[in-house]
Amino acid sequence: MSHSPNLFDLPMPDAEAAAHSERLATLIRMEIAQAGGCISFARYMELALYAPGLGYYSAGARKFGAAGDFVTAPEISSLFARCLARQVAQALRALGRGDIIEAGAGSGVMACDLLRELEALDCLPERYFILEVSASLRARQRALLQERAPQLLGRVTWLDELPQTPWRGVVLANELPDAMPVHLFRMEHDGASELYVSWHNDKFTWRDGALSHAALQERITAIVAELREQGEELPSGYRSEINLAAEGWVRSIAAQLEAGLLLIIDYGFPRREYYHPQRAAGTLLCHYRHRAHADPLLWPGLQDITAHVDFTALAEAASGAGLHVAGYTTQASFLIACGLMDLAAQSPDLRQRVEIAQQIKKLTLPGGMGELFKAIAFTRALDVSLQGFALQDLRGRL
């Protein structure tokens, strides 16, 4: 993983952005020095994305949409949130009452479209909580809600952390686990090592070391054993990721969910596909001004860093915390089961229908988001067959 920008033909940051990145780099270097010369990649990723006021998600730069670094499904089409609203409405009706928590609401587009559709369905939540760490994103979300759904703004409350008391309702996370810090590991002939980040010759560099958590060794041992049962081995030099943070997040939801639904939509695979021997470089990816590349050590604070989701790990964490794995399917199947085509057909305008057809292609085609993105649902005390998984349920692949 060289981090020469010429290698990727990336646009150079302007002076202000470069200065911002340098401030964050200085903070990370100080932590590396205090830690004795290196930190885990998971800690580096946490600082690069979430360091207060400096990290990619906690600073003020635009991330989402055409002016940012990537586009999410709610920005592609309002149909995404409107379909989601149908699944949410089914759960809220079955519960009798409840709130919604949207974790990491991005630009606020999904919250706007979802609330407006729930209003049309006469199924508004008592309260709509947005769990958001970024002050600049909170301001942007509030402004968008004020502009597009001012009558519903009074239901919305921003949270710094998950509720610490039992509650009922629906938790939504769209493209959230992929941005949680991951540990990087590498397989060698004598076992697994972890990749750490150091500072050498005026740049961030990689350093190998022992695994930092017993949970990492347990997971790697299980992955290797499962592959051996299939007659496969991870080759020497194989590198991949383990997302302990996402599993912990699922357990923290489960700890307070009295009754309701946790719905996660993100890109990723079941474990046996995630850790396929041919996926030897892992799934770590960076997004900078709509260009994707593989060097997370470049320009901290200016680029998104993501890794695909191991949905088997999320399912195991949920089950271990007493949640029911209620459904798992592709994004395409989920949206179609939630009435995507019916909603699309409601537009009387020909030009709009052509635009909608293009949006649907992006959301559902296998070459776009349709197959790589998955929806997974976990429930507690919610006795209903979830609408979004009626067309296709892939729980057997987990």
N, C-alpha and C positions, 0 to 999 in steps of 0.2 A: 504494500500500500504506500506508494510514493505520494507526496502531496504537492507536486508541482502543478500549479493551475494550468500551465501550458498543456499538460497531459490531457486535461479534460476540455480544453478550449472554453473555459468558463469566463464570463465577463468579470473584469476586476471590480472590486468594491470601490466606491468613491471614498474621498478622504474622511468624511464623517463616519461612514460605515466601518472603514478600516480602523479608525480611532476607537470606535465602540468595541470592535472585536479585540483590539489590543488591551483594552481595560479588562475585559473578561479573561483574556489569556493571562494577564498579570495575576488575577485572582486565582486562576487554576494553578499557575506556577507556584504561588505561595503555598497552596494546599499540598502540592507535590513535595515541596521542600519540607514542610512540617511533617509529612507522612514518611520522610526518610528517603525520598527519591522517586517514588512512583505511587500512583493510585490505580484502583481497578478501573477498567473501562466503564463499568456501570456508574461509578462516581463521576468520571469525566463527562459522560453523557448527561447525567443529572445536572451538573453545573452548566454545561453547554446549552442545555434546553431551558433550565428552570432557575438558575441563579437569580436572586431578586434584582430586578431592574436591569439586568445584563443578559440573562439567558434568552435563547431564541423565542420562547413562548412568553417570557415575562417582561420583555422589552417592548418598545412601541412600534416596531416596523410592521409593515403589512405582510401577512403570511399567506392569506387565503385569496383565491380568485385570480383573475387575469393579471392583476397588478402585483401579485405576490409570488410565491415559490411553487405552489401546487393548487389544484382545484379539487374540492371534495364533492361527494354526491349531492348534498343539499344545494350546492352552488350550481351544479349542472342543471338541475330541474327541481321545481317545487313539488313535482310528482313524488319524489323520494319521501319527503316529510309527510305528504298527504297519505301515502300508503302506510307509512309508519303510524300515522294517527289512527288508522283503522285497527291495527294490532293493539295499540295503547287503549283505545276505546273499549275493545273487547275485554281487556284485563280490568280496566277501571269499573266497568259495569258488573263484572263477576265479583269484584271486591266489594261493591256497594258504595265505597268512597275511597279516596286516596289522593296522594300527591304524586308529582313527577319530579324526579331529579335528572337533569341533563348534565353529564360530566364532561367538561371541556366543550363548550358550546361554539368555539370558533368565532366566526363573524356574527353569529346570532341568527343567520338565515333559517336554520332548521327550527329554532324555537319559534320564530315568527310564523312560519308556514304550518308548523305542527299545531300551535295554539289556535290559529285561524280555522284550521280544518276541524279541530275538536269542538270549537264553537259552533261550526256548521252542523256537526254531528250531535249537538246538544249533549256533549260529554266532557265539559271542561273539568280539569282537576281542581281540588280545593286550593292548592298552591303549586306553583311551578318554580322549583329551585334550580339555579344554575351554579354548578360547582366550577369556579373559575379562579385560577391563581394570578392571572394577568390583569393588572389594573387598566391597562390600555384596551384590552379586549373587552373587559366589563363595560367600559365607556362606549365602545363601539356597539356592543350588543344592546345596551340601553337605548342608544340613539336610534338603532334600527327598529327596535320594538316601538319606540315613541312615534316613529315615522309610519310604520306599516300596521301596527296593531295597538294604537294608543289606549283603546278601551280595555285591553287585557294586561297592560303594564302593571296594574295594581296587584295582579296575582303573582308577579315574578319577584323572587328574592334571590340575591346572590350569596353564596356560601364560600367560606375559606376552606372548609373541610366537611367531610360527611357528617350527618347527624349522629350525635352520640347517644341518642335515646331511641327506643323501638319506634318504628313507623310503618305505614302501609302505603303501597303504591307501586310505581314503575320507575326503574332506573334505566336510563338510556345512555349508551356510550357508542358514538360513531367515530371510528378512527381514533380511538384513545389508547388501547393497549400497545399499539405499534410504536407509540412515542414514549413509552415508559422505559427507563434505563435497563439495558441488558448486560449480562456478563458474557464476555467472549471467551471461548475455550478453543484449544487446538489439540488434536490427537497426534501423539508420537508413538514410536514403537514401545516405549516403556510406560505408556499411560497418557493421561490428559494434563495439560498445563493451562493456566489462565493468561490472557493477554492484559497487560497493565499499560498505563500511559506514563511516560517519563518526559523530561525536558533535557535535550542534549544538542549542542551546537546550534543554539538559538532556534530550536524548533521542537515541537512535540514529536515524540518517537514511541515506538512500541517496545515493550519489554516482557519477556516470558517470566512466569513465576508459578508458585504452587497455587492450587485452587483456594479461594478465599473463604468459601463456605462449605460445610459438610453437605448441605443440600445439593450443591453443584455436583459433588462426587457421586451422591446417590442417584441423581438424575442421569448422569453420563453412564454410570454402571447399568442402569435400567435400559437406556437407549442401546448400548452395545449388546446387552443380552437379548433384547427384542430383535435386533438385526441378525444376530447369530442364529436365532431360531428360524429365520428366513434364508439362512445360508449366505448372509452378506456381512462384510466388515467395513468399518470406517477406515479409509486409507490414511497412512501417515501424512501429516500436513493438513488434514481435514480441519476446517475451521467453521464454527457456528456459534449460535447464541442461546442463552437460557434467560428467560424473563421472570425472575423471582418476584419482581415488583408487581407485575400484573396479577400473579397468583395471590399475592398478599392483598391486593386491592379487592379482588373477588371475595376473599375471606372477610375483609372488613365490611363489605356490603352485607354479606350473609349474617354477620354478627348483630346487625340492627334491623334487618328486614323481618318484620313480624308476619307480613303476608304480602305477596305481590310478585313482580316480574323484574328480572334483570335481563335486558336485551343488549347484546353487543354485536355490532357490525364492523368488520375490519377485514383486512386481507391476511391470508395465511393458509395453513394446512393442518390436517391431523398429524400427529407425531411421526407416524411411519413415512409420511410424505415429506415432512419438514426435514427430518434427518436422513434423507436418502443419500447413499454414498456419492452419487453424482452431483449433489448440491454441495460441492467441496469447499466453496468459498463463503457459505452461509447466505444470509438474506439481507445483511446490513446495507442500507442505502441512504444516500443523502440527496436532498432536494434544494437547489439554489437557482432561483429565477427560472423555473420551469425546465431546468436541466437536472438530470439524475446522474450521480457519480458515486464512487465507492470509498471516498476518503473522509472519514469523520474528523480527522485532526486538522482539517483545513478551516480557517476563518471561524473559530468558535463564536457562537452567538448570531451568525449571519445565515446559517443554513439549518434546515431540518435534518434530523438524524432519526431513522426508523429501522425497525426490524419486523419481519412478518410474525404473525401470531401463531403459537402452538396451541391450537384449540383443544387438543387432548389435555394439555396441562391446565387450561382454564376449567375444563369439565371435571378433572380430578380435584382441583381446589374447591370447586363449588360443591361437589358431592361430599367431599371430606368435611365441609362446613355445614352440611345438612340441607343443601338445596337440591331440588330435583332438576336433572337435565331434561328439559321439556321439548327441545327441538334443536336441530342443526341442519342448515341447508345453504345453498348458494344464494347470493344476493338476488340474482335473477328470479329464482324460484320463489323467494320470499316476497319480492315486490309484486310478482304476477299473482300470487295467492292472496295478496292484500288488495287486489283490484286495480292494478296498474293500467290494464287495457281499458277497463270501464271508465276510469278517470280520464284517460287520454281521449277517449271518444266523446267526451262531453264538450269539447271545444268546437264551436260552430264555424270558426274562422279558418279558411283553407291555409293561409300562410302560417298561422299558428300551429295548425295540425302538422305541417311539414317540419317546423321547428321541433315540435314535440316528438315526432318520429325520430329525429336525430338524437334528441336527449335520451329517448328510450334505448336506442342502439348503444349509447355510451354506458348506460346503467346496466344493461342486460346481456350484451353480446359476449361470448366466451373470450374474444380477443380484447375486450375492454374490461369493465369491472364485474361483469356478470358471473364469471366462474371463480376468479381469484378471490373476490370478496365473499365472505360467508356471514351468515347470521346465526347466532347461537343464543338460546334462551334458557334461563334458570328460574325456577319458581319455588315459592313456599306457600302452602295453604291457598293455592289457586287451582281449583278443580275445573279446568276447562281445556279443551283441545285447541291449542293456539292456531289461529287462522293462518299465520304466515308460514306454517310448516305443513299445511294440508296437501300441498301439491307434491312435495318431495321432502322426505325426512332422511337425513344421512347420518343419524346417530350411530348406526352400525359401523361407520368408518372411523369413529373416534377411538 
